[in-house]
Amino acid sequence: MKFGEIVFYIVVLILILLLIKKILTSSLFSKTQEEREYEKNLKESLADEFIYDPETGARFTLEQAESGHWIENDNYNRIKSQEEIDRHYFGKEKEIEELVNEMRKSGYEHEILSDEQIDFLENSKMLSKYDEWSYSHSFSFNNNKDFACFPNVKYNAARFETGYNESQILFWIKDDRLSGHFYLREKSKAENLSDLFKNDDLIKIKTYETFAFKKAKNHIYLTKILSKFENEKNLEIEIIDVNLLVKSMKLVNPEDFYRIEKIVKSL
């Protein structure tokens, strides 16, 4: 190989190495602003000598926690400052906490569901299909008549290769004019196609497949209520006697919360 060719290849190699270095140090591989903020807040939290209770905002030392002697703060309706949220919550968890904070501001009140209420939800079609479920952030509104909570639903890995575990949004509305038992979920593509030739649903609501388990006393009123959800997607709806349950199908987010809230508060 001639000397000139050797020099040429060395120069090319150097240029390639410089290009690789530039790519590795570019913004594509560097930490995002959110990641840097997360690490900053995490370091501050670890450096803090106090233990933080995210529900009540109480702060106490490790010694107090071990001895059981500290002043509890049981104000679960306390509105948190943005500074407190920024310090202790990150990513999706922060988005959820900001939503919960806005719920408190608009009049939602902390409410723990009774064993009877949990049993009722346990037997609903929309929750009984999961392998496990629990709930968090439960609230009452409309003079303690109605409820909203975030059920955490889970499919075990036996059904899904990696399992499925996600917190969603559930509204529970009481309406004495409702009756019967109906479960609605979004139609599949095959169901949309078959309905073009034969739609045998007892309640015909666009985009939703209806399963009837018990007939309604007031069919007209039932249809009127369900038609409010006609153009909504990624929801499950269930009516069990005087109870209307509406659940999202995605991780808790403000968009789903406010669009469901707008409908249920208009009923």
C-alpha positions as protocol buffer text, in pm:
chain_id: "A"
residue {
  index: 1
  type: MET
  ca { x: 0 y: 0 z: 0 }
}
residue {
  index: 2
  type: LYS
  ca { x: 139 y: 340 z: -96 }
}
residue {
  index: 3
  type: PHE
  ca { x: 218 y: 602 z: 169 }
}
residue {
  index: 4
  type: GLY
  ca { x: -50 y: 837 z: 35 }
}
residue {
  index: 5
  type: GLU
  ca { x: -317 y: 570 z: 67 }
}
residue {
  index: 6
  type: ILE
  ca { x: -213 y: 497 z: 426 }
}
residue {
  index: 7
  type: VAL
  ca { x: -242 y: 866 z: 515 }
}
residue {
  index: 8
  type: PHE
  ca { x: -582 y: 883 z: 346 }
}
residue {
  index: 9
  type: TYR
  ca { x: -718 y: 589 z: 547 }
}
residue {
  index: 10
  type: ILE
  ca { x: -580 y: 729 z: 872 }
}
residue {
  index: 11
  type: VAL
  ca { x: -753 y: 1063 z: 807 }
}
residue {
  index: 12
  type: VAL
  ca { x: -1081 y: 886 z: 727 }
}
residue {
  index: 13
  type: LEU
  ca { x: -1053 y: 681 z: 1046 }
}
residue {
  index: 14
  type: ILE
  ca { x: -990 y: 991 z: 1255 }
}
residue {
  index: 15
  type: LEU
  ca { x: -1291 y: 1164 z: 1100 }
}
residue {
  index: 16
  type: ILE
  ca { x: -1510 y: 861 z: 1173 }
}
residue {
  index: 17
  type: LEU
  ca { x: -1394 y: 853 z: 1537 }
}
residue {
  index: 18
  type: LEU
  ca { x: -1463 y: 1226 z: 1574 }
}
residue {
  index: 19
  type: LEU
  ca { x: -1810 y: 1179 z: 1424 }
}
residue {
  index: 20
  type: ILE
  ca { x: -1889 y: 894 z: 1666 }
}
residue {
  index: 21
  type: LYS
  ca { x: -1773 y: 1106 z: 1960 }
}
residue {
  index: 22
  type: LYS
  ca { x: -1996 y: 1393 z: 1848 }
}
residue {
  index: 23
  type: ILE
  ca { x: -2300 y: 1165 z: 1817 }
}
residue {
  index: 24
  type: LEU
  ca { x: -2242 y: 1013 z: 2161 }
}
residue {
  index: 25
  type: THR
  ca { x: -2220 y: 1357 z: 2319 }
}
residue {
  index: 26
  type: SER
  ca { x: -2509 y: 1506 z: 2123 }
}
residue {
  index: 27
  type: SER
  ca { x: -2851 y: 1589 z: 2272 }
}
residue {
  index: 28
  type: LEU
  ca { x: -2983 y: 1262 z: 2132 }
}
residue {
  index: 29
  type: PHE
  ca { x: -2787 y: 1071 z: 2397 }
}
residue {
  index: 30
  type: SER
  ca { x: -2771 y: 1338 z: 2666 }
}
residue {
  index: 31
  type: LYS
  ca { x: -3018 y: 1356 z: 2955 }
}
residue {
  index: 32
  type: THR
  ca { x: -3343 y: 1542 z: 2899 }
}
residue {
  index: 33
  type: GLN
  ca { x: -3445 y: 1839 z: 3113 }
}
residue {
  index: 34
  type: GLU
  ca { x: -3700 y: 1616 z: 3288 }
}
residue {
  index: 35
  type: GLU
  ca { x: -3435 y: 1355 z: 3368 }
}
residue {
  index: 36
  type: ARG
  ca { x: -3196 y: 1618 z: 3504 }
}
residue {
  index: 37
  type: GLU
  ca { x: -3477 y: 1766 z: 3717 }
}
residue {
  index: 38
  type: TYR
  ca { x: -3568 y: 1420 z: 3844 }
}
residue {
  index: 39
  type: GLU
  ca { x: -3208 y: 1349 z: 3952 }
}
residue {
  index: 40
  type: LYS
  ca { x: -3180 y: 1691 z: 4119 }
}
residue {
  index: 41
  type: ASN
  ca { x: -3499 y: 1642 z: 4319 }
}
residue {
  index: 42
  type: LEU
  ca { x: -3406 y: 1286 z: 4405 }
}
residue {
  index: 43
  type: LYS
  ca { x: -3070 y: 1396 z: 4548 }
}
residue {
  index: 44
  type: GLU
  ca { x: -3244 y: 1666 z: 4753 }
}
residue {
  index: 45
  type: SER
  ca { x: -3497 y: 1415 z: 4885 }
}
residue {
  index: 46
  type: LEU
  ca { x: -3223 y: 1169 z: 4985 }
}
residue {
  index: 47
  type: ALA
  ca { x: -3033 y: 1449 z: 5158 }
}
residue {
  index: 48
  type: ASP
  ca { x: -3343 y: 1553 z: 5355 }
}
residue {
  index: 49
  type: GLU
  ca { x: -3325 y: 1424 z: 5714 }
}
residue {
  index: 50
  type: PHE
  ca { x: -3705 y: 1402 z: 5732 }
}
residue {
  index: 51
  type: ILE
  ca { x: -3938 y: 1128 z: 5606 }
}
residue {
  index: 52
  type: TYR
  ca { x: -4223 y: 1268 z: 5397 }
}
residue {
  index: 53
  type: ASP
  ca { x: -4582 y: 1135 z: 5401 }
}
residue {
  index: 54
  type: PRO
  ca { x: -4714 y: 1218 z: 5051 }
}
residue {
  index: 55
  type: GLU
  ca { x: -5080 y: 1189 z: 5153 }
}
residue {
  index: 56
  type: THR
  ca { x: -5082 y: 1425 z: 5449 }
}
residue {
  index: 57
  type: GLY
  ca { x: -4762 y: 1622 z: 5397 }
}
residue {
  index: 58
  type: ALA
  ca { x: -4638 y: 1523 z: 5744 }
}
residue {
  index: 59
  type: ARG
  ca { x: -4257 y: 1526 z: 5790 }
}
residue {
  index: 60
  type: PHE
  ca { x: -4079 y: 1339 z: 6068 }
}
residue {
  index: 61
  type: THR
  ca { x: -3739 y: 1197 z: 6147 }
}
residue {
  index: 62
  type: LEU
  ca { x: -3642 y: 833 z: 6128 }
}
residue {
  index: 63
  type: GLU
  ca { x: -3619 y: 824 z: 6509 }
}
residue {
  index: 64
  type: GLN
  ca { x: -3975 y: 957 z: 6541 }
}
residue {
  index: 65
  type: ALA
  ca { x: -4098 y: 699 z: 6290 }
}
residue {
  index: 66
  type: GLU
  ca { x: -3933 y: 417 z: 6483 }
}
residue {
  index: 67
  type: SER
  ca { x: -4068 y: 539 z: 6819 }
}
residue {
  index: 68
  type: GLY
  ca { x: -4414 y: 619 z: 6684 }
}
residue {
  index: 69
  type: HIS
  ca { x: -4403 y: 970 z: 6833 }
}
residue {
  index: 70
  type: TRP
  ca { x: -4482 y: 1242 z: 6584 }
}
residue {
  index: 71
  type: ILE
  ca { x: -4769 y: 1480 z: 6517 }
}
residue {
  index: 72
  type: GLU
  ca { x: -4996 y: 1331 z: 6254 }
}
residue {
  index: 73
  type: ASN
  ca { x: -5161 y: 1544 z: 5990 }
}
residue {
  index: 74
  type: ASP
  ca { x: -5488 y: 1381 z: 5887 }
}
residue {
  index: 75
  type: ASN
  ca { x: -5605 y: 1658 z: 5655 }
}
residue {
  index: 76
  type: TYR
  ca { x: -5640 y: 1445 z: 5341 }
}
residue {
  index: 77
  type: ASN
  ca { x: -5816 y: 1731 z: 5161 }
}
residue {
  index: 78
  type: ARG
  ca { x: -5511 y: 1955 z: 5201 }
}
residue {
  index: 79
  type: ILE
  ca { x: -5420 y: 2137 z: 4880 }
}
residue {
  index: 80
  type: LYS
  ca { x: -5049 y: 2101 z: 4814 }
}
residue {
  index: 81
  type: SER
  ca { x: -4830 y: 2379 z: 4688 }
}
residue {
  index: 82
  type: GLN
  ca { x: -4666 y: 2342 z: 4348 }
}
residue {
  index: 83
  type: GLU
  ca { x: -4330 y: 2360 z: 4525 }
}
residue {
  index: 84
  type: GLU
  ca { x: -4419 y: 2055 z: 4738 }
}
residue {
  index: 85
  type: ILE
  ca { x: -4536 y: 1861 z: 4431 }
}
residue {
  index: 86
  type: ASP
  ca { x: -4223 y: 1954 z: 4233 }
}
residue {
  index: 87
  type: ARG
  ca { x: -4004 y: 1838 z: 4521 }
}
residue {
  index: 88
  type: HIS
  ca { x: -4161 y: 1501 z: 4592 }
}
residue {
  index: 89
  type: TYR
  ca { x: -4321 y: 1376 z: 4269 }
}
residue {
  index: 90
  type: PHE
  ca { x: -4174 y: 1296 z: 3929 }
}
residue {
  index: 91
  type: GLY
  ca { x: -4293 y: 1201 z: 3580 }
}
residue {
  index: 92
  type: LYS
  ca { x: -4640 y: 1044 z: 3555 }
}
residue {
  index: 93
  type: GLU
  ca { x: -4670 y: 1035 z: 3933 }
}
residue {
  index: 94
  type: LYS
  ca { x: -4633 y: 1415 z: 3935 }
}
residue {
  index: 95
  type: GLU
  ca { x: -4899 y: 1455 z: 3664 }
}
residue {
  index: 96
  type: ILE
  ca { x: -5141 y: 1243 z: 3868 }
}
residue {
  index: 97
  type: GLU
  ca { x: -5070 y: 1438 z: 4187 }
}
residue {
  index: 98
  type: GLU
  ca { x: -5131 y: 1768 z: 4007 }
}
residue {
  index: 99
  type: LEU
  ca { x: -5466 y: 1630 z: 3885 }
}
residue {
  index: 100
  type: VAL
  ca { x: -5559 y: 1520 z: 4239 }
}
residue {
  index: 101
  type: ASN
  ca { x: -5466 y: 1866 z: 4366 }
}
residue {
  index: 102
  type: GLU
  ca { x: -5701 y: 2027 z: 4110 }
}
residue {
  index: 103
  type: MET
  ca { x: -5977 y: 1786 z: 4215 }
}
residue {
  index: 104
  type: ARG
  ca { x: -5940 y: 1900 z: 4576 }
}
residue {
  index: 105
  type: LYS
  ca { x: -5954 y: 2265 z: 4465 }
}
residue {
  index: 106
  type: SER
  ca { x: -6281 y: 2204 z: 4278 }
}
residue {
  index: 107
  type: GLY
  ca { x: -6457 y: 2042 z: 4576 }
}
residue {
  index: 108
  type: TYR
  ca { x: -6377 y: 1670 z: 4563 }
}
residue {
  index: 109
  type: GLU
  ca { x: -6339 y: 1536 z: 4918 }
}
residue {
  index: 110
  type: HIS
  ca { x: -6127 y: 1246 z: 5037 }
}
residue {
  index: 111
  type: GLU
  ca { x: -6349 y: 942 z: 5097 }
}
residue {
  index: 112
  type: ILE
  ca { x: -6249 y: 585 z: 5181 }
}
residue {
  index: 113
  type: LEU
  ca { x: -6483 y: 333 z: 5019 }
}
residue {
  index: 114
  type: SER
  ca { x: -6669 y: 104 z: 5260 }
}
residue {
  index: 115
  type: ASP
  ca { x: -6638 y: -275 z: 5249 }
}
residue {
  index: 116
  type: GLU
  ca { x: -6987 y: -287 z: 5100 }
}
residue {
  index: 117
  type: GLN
  ca { x: -6891 y: -46 z: 4822 }
}
residue {
  index: 118
  type: ILE
  ca { x: -6574 y: -242 z: 4746 }
}
residue {
  index: 119
  type: ASP
  ca { x: -6774 y: -566 z: 4729 }
}
residue {
  index: 120
  type: PHE
  ca { x: -7012 y: -398 z: 4484 }
}
residue {
  index: 121
  type: LEU
  ca { x: -6726 y: -291 z: 4257 }
}
residue {
  index: 122
  type: GLU
  ca { x: -6563 y: -632 z: 4295 }
}
residue {
  index: 123
  type: ASN
  ca { x: -6871 y: -791 z: 4137 }
}
residue {
  index: 124
  type: SER
  ca { x: -6901 y: -544 z: 3850 }
}
residue {
  index: 125
  type: LYS
  ca { x: -6825 y: -674 z: 3500 }
}
residue {
  index: 126
  type: MET
  ca { x: -6568 y: -403 z: 3433 }
}
residue {
  index: 127
  type: LEU
  ca { x: -6350 y: -488 z: 3734 }
}
residue {
  index: 128
  type: SER
  ca { x: -6416 y: -859 z: 3793 }
}
residue {
  index: 129
  type: LYS
  ca { x: -6249 y: -943 z: 3460 }
}
residue {
  index: 130
  type: TYR
  ca { x: -5908 y: -845 z: 3599 }
}
residue {
  index: 131
  type: ASP
  ca { x: -5691 y: -1084 z: 3801 }
}
residue {
  index: 132
  type: GLU
  ca { x: -5648 y: -821 z: 4071 }
}
residue {
  index: 133
  type: TRP
  ca { x: -5751 y: -465 z: 4141 }
}
residue {
  index: 134
  type: SER
  ca { x: -5714 y: -207 z: 4415 }
}
residue {
  index: 135
  type: TYR
  ca { x: -5780 y: 165 z: 4429 }
}
residue {
  index: 136
  type: SER
  ca { x: -5623 y: 492 z: 4538 }
}
residue {
  index: 137
  type: HIS
  ca { x: -5716 y: 859 z: 4558 }
}
residue {
  index: 138
  type: SER
  ca { x: -6087 y: 802 z: 4627 }
}
residue {
  index: 139
  type: PHE
  ca { x: -6313 y: 1107 z: 4650 }
}
residue {
  index: 140
  type: SER
  ca { x: -6680 y: 1192 z: 4693 }
}
residue {
  index: 141
  type: PHE
  ca { x: -6857 y: 1483 z: 4526 }
}
residue {
  index: 142
  type: ASN
  ca { x: -7209 y: 1609 z: 4462 }
}
residue {
  index: 143
  type: ASN
  ca { x: -7285 y: 1624 z: 4837 }
}
residue {
  index: 144
  type: ASN
  ca { x: -7122 y: 1284 z: 4899 }
}
residue {
  index: 145
  type: LYS
  ca { x: -7367 y: 1118 z: 4659 }
}
residue {
  index: 146
  type: ASP
  ca { x: -7118 y: 1029 z: 4385 }
}
residue {
  index: 147
  type: PHE
  ca { x: -6761 y: 903 z: 4381 }
}
residue {
  index: 148
  type: ALA
  ca { x: -6442 y: 910 z: 4178 }
}
residue {
  index: 149
  type: CYS
  ca { x: -6134 y: 696 z: 4233 }
}
residue {
  index: 150
  type: PHE
  ca { x: -5832 y: 556 z: 4053 }
}
residue {
  index: 151
  type: PRO
  ca { x: -5857 y: 176 z: 4033 }
}
residue {
  index: 152
  type: ASN
  ca { x: -5529 y: -2 z: 3978 }
}
residue {
  index: 153
  type: VAL
  ca { x: -5610 y: -299 z: 3753 }
}
residue {
  index: 154
  type: LYS
  ca { x: -5387 y: -597 z: 3692 }
}
residue {
  index: 155
  type: TYR
  ca { x: -5362 y: -893 z: 3455 }
}
residue {
  index: 156
  type: ASN
  ca { x: -5106 y: -1153 z: 3555 }
}
residue {
  index: 157
  type: ALA
  ca { x: -4828 y: -1259 z: 3319 }
}
residue {
  index: 158
  type: ALA
  ca { x: -5020 y: -1579 z: 3243 }
}
residue {
  index: 159
  type: ARG
  ca { x: -5257 y: -1372 z: 3024 }
}
residue {
  index: 160
  type: PHE
  ca { x: -5008 y: -1114 z: 2898 }
}
residue {
  index: 161
  type: GLU
  ca { x: -4645 y: -1195 z: 2827 }
}
residue {
  index: 162
  type: THR
  ca { x: -4525 y: -912 z: 3050 }
}
residue {
  index: 163
  type: GLY
  ca { x: -4840 y: -876 z: 3261 }
}
residue {
  index: 164
  type: TYR
  ca { x: -5052 y: -561 z: 3281 }
}
residue {
  index: 165
  type: ASN
  ca { x: -5070 y: -321 z: 3573 }
}
residue {
  index: 166
  type: GLU
  ca { x: -5213 y: 29 z: 3542 }
}
residue {
  index: 167
  type: SER
  ca { x: -5409 y: 293 z: 3733 }
}
residue {
  index: 168
  type: GLN
  ca { x: -5719 y: 420 z: 3555 }
}
residue {
  index: 169
  type: ILE
  ca { x: -6010 y: 656 z: 3632 }
}
residue {
  index: 170
  type: LEU
  ca { x: -6350 y: 547 z: 3761 }
}
residue {
  index: 171
  type: PHE
  ca { x: -6660 y: 762 z: 3816 }
}
residue {
  index: 172
  type: TRP
  ca { x: -6950 y: 614 z: 4016 }
}
residue {
  index: 173
  type: ILE
  ca { x: -7279 y: 801 z: 3978 }
}
residue {
  index: 174
  type: LYS
  ca { x: -7606 y: 730 z: 4160 }
}
residue {
  index: 175
  type: ASP
  ca { x: -7927 y: 788 z: 3962 }
}
residue {
  index: 176
  type: ASP
  ca { x: -8259 y: 657 z: 4095 }
}
residue {
  index: 177
  type: ARG
  ca { x: -8411 y: 665 z: 3746 }
}
residue {
  index: 178
  type: LEU
  ca { x: -8171 y: 399 z: 3618 }
}
residue {
  index: 179
  type: SER
  ca { x: -8242 y: 26 z: 3636 }
}
residue {
  index: 180
  type: GLY
  ca { x: -8132 y: -308 z: 3492 }
}
residue {
  index: 181
  type: HIS
  ca { x: -7780 y: -434 z: 3432 }
}
residue {
  index: 182
  type: PHE
  ca { x: -7586 y: -343 z: 3118 }
}
residue {
  index: 183
  type: TYR
  ca { x: -7218 y: -348 z: 3031 }
}
residue {
  index: 184
  type: LEU
  ca { x: -7075 y: -153 z: 2736 }
}
residue {
  index: 185
  type: ARG
  ca { x: -6730 y: -161 z: 2584 }
}
residue {
  index: 186
  type: GLU
  ca { x: -6589 y: -16 z: 2263 }
}
residue {
  index: 187
  type: LYS
  ca { x: -6667 y: -225 z: 1955 }
}
residue {
  index: 188
  type: SER
  ca { x: -6394 y: -419 z: 1782 }
}
residue {
  index: 189
  type: LYS
  ca { x: -6340 y: -375 z: 1406 }
}
residue {
  index: 190
  type: ALA
  ca { x: -6509 y: -712 z: 1346 }
}
residue {
  index: 191
  type: GLU
  ca { x: -6813 y: -606 z: 1550 }
}
residue {
  index: 192
  type: ASN
  ca { x: -6839 y: -277 z: 1362 }
}
residue {
  index: 193
  type: LEU
  ca { x: -6837 y: -469 z: 1036 }
}
residue {
  index: 194
  type: SER
  ca { x: -7093 y: -730 z: 1144 }
}
residue {
  index: 195
  type: ASP
  ca { x: -7328 y: -460 z: 1276 }
}
residue {
  index: 196
  type: LEU
  ca { x: -7355 y: -322 z: 922 }
}
residue {
  index: 197
  type: PHE
  ca { x: -7550 y: -637 z: 835 }
}
residue {
  index: 198
  type: LYS
  ca { x: -7710 y: -724 z: 1168 }
}
residue {
  index: 199
  type: ASN
  ca { x: -7714 y: -517 z: 1486 }
}
residue {
  index: 200
  type: ASP
  ca { x: -7892 y: -720 z: 1753 }
}
residue {
  index: 201
  type: ASP
  ca { x: -7781 y: -513 z: 2057 }
}
residue {
  index: 202
  type: LEU
  ca { x: -8072 y: -439 z: 2291 }
}
residue {
  index: 203
  type: ILE
  ca { x: -7932 y: -88 z: 2339 }
}
residue {
  index: 204
  type: LYS
  ca { x: -7788 y: 53 z: 2016 }
}
residue {
  index: 205
  type: ILE
  ca { x: -7511 y: 301 z: 2095 }
}
residue {
  index: 206
  type: LYS
  ca { x: -7266 y: 402 z: 1825 }
}
residue {
  index: 207
  type: THR
  ca { x: -6909 y: 272 z: 1885 }
}
residue {
  index: 208
  type: TYR
  ca { x: -7016 y: 56 z: 2181 }
}
residue {
  index: 209
  type: GLU
  ca { x: -7106 y: -312 z: 2207 }
}
residue {
  index: 210
  type: THR
  ca { x: -7382 y: -364 z: 2463 }
}
residue {
  index: 211
  type: PHE
  ca { x: -7428 y: -667 z: 2686 }
}
residue {
  index: 212
  type: ALA
  ca { x: -7763 y: -691 z: 2866 }
}
residue {
  index: 213
  type: PHE
  ca { x: -7791 y: -898 z: 3185 }
}
residue {
  index: 214
  type: LYS
  ca { x: -8110 y: -750 z: 3327 }
}
residue {
  index: 215
  type: LYS
  ca { x: -8374 y: -542 z: 3148 }
}
residue {
  index: 216
  type: ALA
  ca { x: -8436 y: -180 z: 3239 }
}
residue {
  index: 217
  type: LYS
  ca { x: -8768 y: -52 z: 3368 }
}
residue {
  index: 218
  type: ASN
  ca { x: -8725 y: 276 z: 3180 }
}
residue {
  index: 219
  type: HIS
  ca { x: -8565 y: 186 z: 2849 }
}
residue {
  index: 220
  type: ILE
  ca { x: -8605 y: 535 z: 2702 }
}
residue {
  index: 221
  type: TYR
  ca { x: -8425 y: 707 z: 2991 }
}
residue {
  index: 222
  type: LEU
  ca { x: -8148 y: 446 z: 2987 }
}
residue {
  index: 223
  type: THR
  ca { x: -8088 y: 502 z: 2615 }
}
residue {
  index: 224
  type: LYS
  ca { x: -8085 y: 879 z: 2669 }
}
residue {
  index: 225
  type: ILE
  ca { x: -7812 y: 850 z: 2934 }
}
residue {
  index: 226
  type: LEU
  ca { x: -7597 y: 608 z: 2734 }
}
residue {
  index: 227
  type: SER
  ca { x: -7623 y: 819 z: 2419 }
}
residue {
  index: 228
  type: LYS
  ca { x: -7416 y: 1085 z: 2600 }
}
residue {
  index: 229
  type: PHE
  ca { x: -7116 y: 854 z: 2553 }
}
residue {
  index: 230
  type: GLU
  ca { x: -7189 y: 777 z: 2188 }
}
residue {
  index: 231
  type: ASN
  ca { x: -6881 y: 945 z: 2040 }
}
residue {
  index: 232
  type: GLU
  ca { x: -6641 y: 879 z: 2327 }
}
residue {
  index: 233
  type: LYS
  ca { x: -6357 y: 628 z: 2295 }
}
residue {
  index: 234
  type: ASN
  ca { x: -6146 y: 419 z: 2533 }
}
residue {
  index: 235
  type: LEU
  ca { x: -6416 y: 389 z: 2797 }
}
residue {
  index: 236
  type: GLU
  ca { x: -6608 y: 112 z: 2969 }
}
residue {
  index: 237
  type: ILE
  ca { x: -6960 y: 179 z: 3095 }
}
residue {
  index: 238
  type: GLU
  ca { x: -7175 y: -28 z: 3326 }
}
residue {
  index: 239
  type: ILE
  ca { x: -7520 y: 22 z: 3474 }
}
residue {
  index: 240
  type: ILE
  ca { x: -7619 y: -189 z: 3773 }
}
residue {
  index: 241
  type: ASP
  ca { x: -7964 y: -86 z: 3895 }
}
residue {
  index: 242
  type: VAL
  ca { x: -7930 y: 279 z: 4009 }
}
residue {
  index: 243
  type: ASN
  ca { x: -7551 y: 284 z: 3968 }
}
residue {
  index: 244
  type: LEU
  ca { x: -7366 y: 419 z: 3665 }
}
residue {
  index: 245
  type: LEU
  ca { x: -6997 y: 325 z: 3641 }
}
residue {
  index: 246
  type: VAL
  ca { x: -6771 y: 488 z: 3383 }
}
residue {
  index: 247
  type: LYS
  ca { x: -6406 y: 382 z: 3361 }
}
residue {
  index: 248
  type: SER
  ca { x: -6119 y: 493 z: 3140 }
}
residue {
  index: 249
  type: MET
  ca { x: -5899 y: 237 z: 2964 }
}
residue {
  index: 250
  type: LYS
  ca { x: -5567 y: 421 z: 2988 }
}
residue {
  index: 251
  type: LEU
  ca { x: -5327 y: 534 z: 3257 }
}
residue {
  index: 252
  type: VAL
  ca { x: -5468 y: 820 z: 3466 }
}
residue {
  index: 253
  type: ASN
  ca { x: -5441 y: 1148 z: 3275 }
}
residue {
  index: 254
  type: PRO
  ca { x: -5615 y: 1490 z: 3295 }
}
residue {
  index: 255
  type: GLU
  ca { x: -5768 y: 1462 z: 2946 }
}
residue {
  index: 256
  type: ASP
  ca { x: -5964 y: 1144 z: 3031 }
}
residue {
  index: 257
  type: PHE
  ca { x: -6064 y: 1278 z: 3372 }
}
residue {
  index: 258
  type: TYR
  ca { x: -6211 y: 1606 z: 3245 }
}
residue {
  index: 259
  type: ARG
  ca { x: -6394 y: 1456 z: 2945 }
}
residue {
  index: 260
  type: ILE
  ca { x: -6563 y: 1194 z: 3167 }
}
residue {
  index: 261
  type: GLU
  ca { x: -6635 y: 1450 z: 3438 }
}
residue {
  index: 262
  type: LYS
  ca { x: -6799 y: 1683 z: 3185 }
}
residue {
  index: 263
  type: ILE
  ca { x: -7041 y: 1409 z: 3079 }
}
residue {
  index: 264
  type: VAL
  ca { x: -7132 y: 1270 z: 3421 }
}
residue {
  index: 265
  type: LYS
  ca { x: -7189 y: 1616 z: 3565 }
}
residue {
  index: 266
  type: SER
  ca { x: -7428 y: 1694 z: 3279 }
}
residue {
  index: 267
  type: LEU
  ca { x: -7654 y: 1395 z: 3352 }
}
